[in-house]
Amino acid sequence: MTTILTPLILATQAFIEAYGLIGTFIIAVFESFIFPVPTAFFVAPATALGADPFWVAVVAIVGSLMGAVIGYYLGYYLGKPVFIKLFKQKNLDKVDRWYQKWGEWIVLIAAAGPIPFKIVTWCSGMFELNFKKYMVFCAIGRTFQFFVAAYIGNLVGPWVLGVFL
């Protein structure tokens, strides 16, 4: 059955088949500080297509943490002027208040779930979050997200591919 998702699934499948774990690693690095598509969108299909869920998750975690370091330092050195130019000073002040109140918990929630991780990596550097705590919370959240995505992709992915392709 062809659906609106079929072209996206086919493009993801072609990418995974062409680049495998190296592609997953590269996507994970860049998604952590600039790339708009979440890494989990590549992790789950990779395992649905037969890649080992453990290794896909590990590669995604390592790549994402490397990207988190890059995002943190981009935010630290470039963040506030770029943020103000894109989103205005009043929004910077609002995000600053969130960081003052929630700190590392913002990182954990973004690393594990739906908040765009790249925004949090930059903001964490901008607001000079403690780097060690930042990396620990990134590691916990990314490990959770990517192992869940990998094993869900492995368990139900073949069925989903059968429905949409």
Secondary structure, 3 states (H helix, E strand, C coil): CCCCCHHHHHHHHHHHHHHHHHHHHHHHHHHCCCCCCCCHHHHHHHHHCCCCHHHHHHHHHHHHHHHHHHHHHHHHHHHHHHHHHHHCHHHHHHHHHHHHHHCHHHHHHHHHCCCCHHHHHHHHHHCCCCHHHHHHHHHHHHHHHHHHHHHHHHHHHHHHHHHHC
